Each structure stands twice: as C-alpha cells, then as structure tokens.
Amino acid sequence: MFVTPQYNWGYPAALKNAIDHLYREWVGKPMVIVSYGGHGGGKCAAQLRQGLEAVKARPLATMPGITLSRAIIGGGPFDPERDFRADKASVQQAFAQLVTALALG
C-alpha cells in the first residue's frame, strides 16, 4: 500500500526513488494507492499506477483520492470522522480489494 501526497500533480521524488531502487521487491505484489492533497491526488495516483505497472506490481482498481481543505493544508485542526467522511467508502473498498488480492495470491 502506498499513501502519498500529490505534489505539483505528481508523486514525490523520494517515492519514485524507493520504487526504482527496490524494483524487484514489487514484482507481482498487489498494491493499493491512496493519494491526498488539495485536489484529491488523482493525477498523482495515475502516475504512480504507471510507475508500479512498469516494475510489474499489481495496482488495484480502487485508488482513493482524499481532498484536503485549505484549513487542513494550512495546519489547522481536523476531525477525521467529519473531514474524511466522504472518503471512507472508497478507502474501505480499496482495503477489501487488497484483502481479496492477497488471499488469491
């Protein structure tokens, strides 16, 4: 599972480096991508999916993108039950897909 912020519509360079450095470790592994940011992280997740496919990992279909409010990005307090309510179902669906993928091998 990768939980990553979206930076300038992509994923962080340190994550790219880690994936490239350990490329053999990812072969055949099912992966969930959860991204977050001011715009939800969809472009980041799409790019990360391509990178994981290139190293023969198996990114799963559900890729939750959590949109953070300006207040949260600015360091303000947040209440996960309130602020992430809209994202809960997609995160649960992604975990369910991961459990199924791991069980199937």
C-alpha positions as CSV (number, residue, x, y, z in Angstrom):
1,M,0.0,0.0,0.0
2,F,1.2,3.5,-0.8
3,V,-0.3,6.6,0.8
4,T,1.2,9.6,-0.8
5,P,0.6,13.3,-1.2
6,Q,0.1,14.9,-4.6
7,Y,2.9,17.4,-5.3
8,N,2.5,19.5,-8.4
9,W,0.2,16.9,-9.9
10,G,2.6,14.1,-9.3
11,Y,4.1,11.9,-6.6
12,P,7.2,12.8,-4.6
13,A,10.7,12.1,-5.9
14,A,11.6,10.1,-2.8
15,L,8.8,7.7,-3.5
16,K,9.9,7.3,-7.2
17,N,13.5,6.6,-6.0
18,A,12.3,4.0,-3.5
19,I,10.2,2.2,-6.1
20,D,13.1,2.2,-8.6
21,H,15.7,1.2,-6.0
22,L,13.6,-1.8,-4.8
23,Y,12.1,-2.7,-8.2
24,R,12.5,-6.5,-7.7
25,E,10.5,-6.4,-4.4
26,W,7.3,-5.1,-6.2
27,V,7.0,-7.9,-8.8
28,G,3.6,-9.5,-8.6
29,K,2.6,-7.7,-5.4
30,P,-0.9,-6.2,-5.2
31,M,-0.8,-2.5,-4.4
32,V,-3.4,0.0,-3.1
33,I,-2.7,3.6,-3.9
34,V,-4.2,6.3,-1.6
35,S,-3.4,9.8,-2.5
36,Y,-4.2,13.1,-0.9
37,G,-3.9,16.8,-1.5
38,G,-5.9,20.0,-2.2
39,H,-7.3,18.4,-5.4
40,G,-7.6,14.8,-4.1
41,G,-4.5,13.3,-5.7
42,G,-6.0,11.7,-8.8
43,K,-3.2,12.7,-11.2
44,C,-0.6,11.6,-8.7
45,A,-2.3,8.2,-8.4
46,A,-2.5,7.8,-12.2
47,Q,1.2,8.5,-12.5
48,L,2.1,6.2,-9.6
49,R,0.0,3.4,-11.1
50,Q,2.1,3.7,-14.3
51,G,5.3,3.5,-12.3
52,L,4.1,0.5,-10.4
53,E,3.0,-1.3,-13.5
54,A,6.4,-0.7,-15.0
55,V,8.0,-2.6,-12.2
56,K,5.4,-5.4,-12.6
57,A,3.5,-4.7,-9.4
58,R,-0.3,-5.1,-9.5
59,P,-2.0,-1.8,-8.6
60,L,-5.6,-2.4,-7.7
61,A,-8.6,-0.7,-9.3
62,T,-9.8,1.5,-6.4
63,M,-7.4,4.4,-5.8
64,P,-8.9,6.7,-3.1
65,G,-8.1,10.3,-3.5
66,I,-8.6,12.3,-0.3
67,T,-9.2,16.0,-0.8
68,L,-7.8,18.1,2.0
69,S,-9.3,21.5,2.8
70,R,-7.2,24.7,2.8
71,A,-7.6,24.8,6.6
72,I,-6.1,21.3,6.9
73,I,-3.3,22.0,4.4
74,G,-2.5,25.1,6.4
75,G,-2.0,23.0,9.6
76,G,-5.4,23.6,11.1
77,P,-7.2,21.1,13.3
78,F,-9.2,18.4,11.7
79,D,-11.7,15.7,12.7
80,P,-11.2,12.5,10.7
81,E,-14.9,11.5,11.2
82,R,-16.1,14.8,9.8
83,D,-13.4,15.7,7.3
84,F,-12.8,12.3,5.7
85,R,-16.4,11.0,5.8
86,A,-16.7,11.3,2.0
87,D,-13.6,9.2,1.5
88,K,-14.4,6.4,3.9
89,A,-16.3,4.1,1.5
90,S,-13.5,4.2,-1.2
91,V,-10.8,3.5,1.4
92,Q,-12.8,0.5,2.7
93,Q,-13.4,-0.7,-0.8
94,A,-9.6,-0.5,-1.6
95,F,-8.8,-2.4,1.6
96,A,-11.4,-5.1,0.7
97,Q,-9.8,-5.4,-2.8
98,L,-6.3,-5.7,-1.2
99,V,-7.5,-8.5,1.2
100,T,-9.0,-10.4,-1.7
101,A,-5.9,-10.0,-3.9
102,L,-3.7,-11.2,-1.1
103,A,-5.9,-14.2,-0.4
104,L,-5.8,-15.2,-4.1
105,G,-2.0,-14.8,-4.1
